[in-house]
């Protein structure tokens, strides 16, 4: 397969980490970045220095209007506010990662197509674009959609769990809570909440555990239609910089012991022939959140933390690096789409 040219719109947390993930992988090449709010020298600095994932291991330099990575890869830097004005086609960016958080509908994200992009992957849930989760429903992509969504980091953690449990034992109903690391939407000290609607969201991310809404559980019903209406959930934002944890409590249709539940999840995670191999993980060690920083898997089951009330009522705990795992899945999705689009 030919190397895929990727463009990134929005050089924030996910945009920068998608670029790192692409640089570490094979078969993809980031050819352009667009961000009207960053000077190219500042963009270079932010890509090189990361408080969570550390210094970029290679070299990053500015040469005119381009970032030069590792001395060989040139990344054109644009600063257009209107996605339709970004000349993706001129640099060979056939797939665009839309990571500004602003253009999350088909109509808005389609503006990238006017600049020469062929496909757009939104790095957030979308109200109308089809959502794909690697290892769960990515094979349903048939090439017909020009704009798709990579869902959310939490849906990428939850959906593999739900898929395994439902296929093996059937999920009658379930509730999810994600204990989620702080993100850029929060404030360091108390202030007006961004958007003004979530008053608790305006409280200090450094000082509080903050209950919040999330559509991640309901979104599972979009990638696994058979679970539509069976799952819902909430989030609790906590004062950590990265790594989150899904707490999924389910009532199963078929009775199973705790050991049987764990065996099914372990098999899906460790069998090289599993669709979820390399995406779902499993550990029986006494781990904590920092143990999963820069873990590229989407979801890592913590068997020691899981509990089982009876043979039909189970709590499954799974960790995820909400930045790095998600960014790697977006790159994987682009590569998968390219094999179908070829």
N, C-alpha and C positions, 0 to 999 in steps of 0.2 A: 504494500500500500504506500502511496506517495505521502510525503510529509505534509501535514495539515497546517495551513497558515491561520493563526488565531489572532484576533484583535480583542482588546479589552477596553470597555468603556467604563470609566470610574476606577481610579487607582487607590481605592481605600483598602481596608483589611482584606477582603476577599479578592479584589482585583490584583493586589500585590502577591498574595499567596497562590492564586491561580497561575500567575507568571512563574513563581518559584517552582510550583508543581510541574508545570510544562517544561521548564528548563531541566528538571531532574529526570523527566521521563523520556520516552522515545516516540517518534512518529508525529510529534507536534512541535511547532515553532511559533512563538509569539513574535509577530512582525510589526505590531503597532499598538500603542496605548493612547487613549484620548481622555484628557482631564483638563477642563478649562480653569480649574481652581488651583492647580499646582504648577509652579515654575519647574522646568525640567531639571534644574539642579537640585531642587527640593525633592522632586520625585526620585532622583538618583539616590539621595541620602535616605529617604524613607524605605526604598527597596533594599538597600544595603543593610540598614540597621533595624532590627526587630526585637522589641523587648521580651517577646514570648519565645520566638523561634530562633533567636540569635542572629549573629552576623551572617550575611550571605557568604557561602564558602568560596565563591568565585570572585571575579573582578567585575566592577560596575563603573563605567565611565561615561561622561557626556562628550559627544562629538557633534557639534552643531545642533541640529534638531532631532538627534537620535541618542538613545541609550545604547551603549555597546557592552554586551554581557560576555564575560569570559574571553574578551578580545576578538571574538568572531561573530557573535550574533548581534545584528543591528535591529533595534526596535524603534521605529519611527514614533515621534511624540507629537500628537495633535492637541489642540486646545479649543475645540468647537463646542458650543453650548447646545446646538441643535443636532441631534443624531443624524438627521438627513444630510447634513453638510460634511460629515466625516468621510474622507475619500478612502474607504477600506479597500476598494477594488484596485486602487493605484499601487498598493503595497502587497497585494495577494492575500488579504485577510478574508477568507471565505467563511469562517465561523467567528461569530462575535460573542464574547461573554459580556452580557449587559449587567454590570454590577454597581450601578449608581443607586439602586433602590428607587429610582424615580419612574422608570419606563417598564412597568411590570405587566402591562396588558399587551395583547397582540397588536392592537392599533398603534400604541406608542412605540413598542419595540420594533415594529415593522419599518420604522423610519430608517433603521440601519441598512435596510435592503436597497434604499435609494442611493446609498454611497457605494454600492458594489458588493456588499456582503451577501452570501447565499443563505445562511442560516443564523439564527440568533438563539442563544441559550441564556435565559434569565436566571440570575443567581439568587432567586427568591421564589416563594410561592406566587402563583398567578391566578387571577380570578377567572381567566378564560383560556389561557394557553395550556395545552396538554402537558401534564407533569410526568416526568420519568425518574425512577429511582433505580440506579444500577443494582443488578442482582434480583430485582423484584419485578419490574414490568418493562425494563428497557427493550426487551425483544418485541414489544408491541409497536415500537417506532417503525413506521413503514416508509418514511421519506416524504410523506405528503405535507407535513407541517413545516412551515418556514420559521415559526417561532415556537419554542418549547421552554419549559421550566425544569430546572434541576431540583424543584421542591425546596424544602428548607433543610438545614443541618439536622434538626430534630426529627423530621420525617424520614431522613436518610438513616437515622439510628433506629427509629421505631419500626418502620416498615419491614426490614428484614426479620425482626423478632416476630412481628405479627404474621408474616408469611409462613414461617416455620411452624409456629404454634397452631395456626389455623389449619394448615394442610395436614398436620399430624393429629391434632386433637379437636379442632373446631373451636372457634371463639364465639361464645354466646353473647358476651358483653365485656367491656373493659374500660378502665379509667387509667389515664396516664398523667404523671407529673414529671416535668423535666426540671431538675435542679440545674439551673443554667448560669454559666459564667456571664459576667457583665459584658455589655457590648457598647458600641459607639452611640447608640440611641439614648443612653443614660447620661446622667449628670454626675460630676464629681462631688459637688456640694448641692444642697437643696436649692431648687430654682423652679421656674415655670417649666412644666413638662412639655417636651417637644410635641407640637400638635395641640396641646392644651386639654386633651380629653382624659388621659390617664394620670390623674393627680398623684397617685403613688409612684408613677414612673418618674416624677420630678424630684423625688427624694434621693439623697446621696447614695450613689452606688458603692461608696467606700464603707459606709456605716451600717447598711441595712440588708436584710433579706426582704425582697420585694415580690409579693404575689403579682402575677401578670397573666394576661390571656395569651393563648397560643392556638393557632389553627392546625398545629402539626398532627394531632390525633385524627381530627376530622379529615385531613388531607389524605390520610392512609386509605380512606374510602374511595378516593379518586384513583389511586394507583392500584388498589385491590378492591374493585367494586363490590365483591362479595362481603366486604366488611363495612360497607356504607351504612352509617347509622348505628354501628355497634361500638364505636370508640369515640371518646371525647377526652379533653384534658386541660391542664393548666400548666403554668410555669412559675417557678420561684427563682428570681434573679438573686445571685449571691455574690459577695465581694471577692471574686477570683478573676484572673485575667483570661483564662482559657480552660477548656475541658469541662464538659457538662455530663449529666447522668440522667438517663431515663429510668423512671420507676413505673413499670407497667403491671397493673393488677387485672387479671382476667378470670372470668368464669368460663370454664371449658365445657363443650358439649359432651365430650368423651372423657370419662374418668381416667386419670393417670397419676402415678405417684410423682413426688418431687424428683426422684432419680430418673424416672422416665422422661420427664420434662427436660431435665438437664442433659440427658443423653441425646435427645433429639436436637437440641441447640448445639451441643458439642459436635455432633456428626455433621451438621450443616456448616459449621465453622471450619472443621479440620479435614473434611473429605475433599481431596483435590478435584474430584469430579462434581462437586457441589457448585451450583450457580452462585453461591454466596462465599465461596472460598476466596480469601483475601479481602472480603468486604465485611463479613461477620467474623468476630473473634470470640475467644473463650479463654477464661483464666480461672484457676482454682487457687490463686495466690492471694494473700492479704494486702490488696492494693489500695491506693488512694489516688486522688485525681491527678497529681503531678506525674504519676507513672505513665500517663497517657498523652502528655504533651508531645506533639509532632508524630502521633500515631496516625498513619494514613488510612486505617480501617474505619468504616462507618459506624460500627457498633461492636462493643466488646463485652460479652456477658460475664458478669462477676458472680460465679457460682456460690461463693461463700456468703454473698449478701442476699441471695434469693431466699425467699421463705414460702412455705406452702401450708395453708390452713387445713385443707383436706384435699381429696383427689380431684376436686373440680374447681378449687379456688387457689390461685397461685400469684405470687409477686415475683416478677423478673426484673433484675437490676442490670443495666448495661451502660457502659461508659462511651463517650465519644469526644474526640478533639473537634469541637464545633467549627474550628477554622480550617485546620489542615486536612482532616478527613473529607470535609465537604468540598474543599478546593480540588482535591485529587479526584473526587467523583465527577466533578464538572468536566475536568480534562478527559476522564474516562468516557463520559457521555459523548463529548465531541468526537472522540476517536471511534466510538461505536457508530455514531450517526454517519460518519464519513464512510464506513464500510457499507452501509445501506445505501447511501447517496451515490456511491461510485458507479 
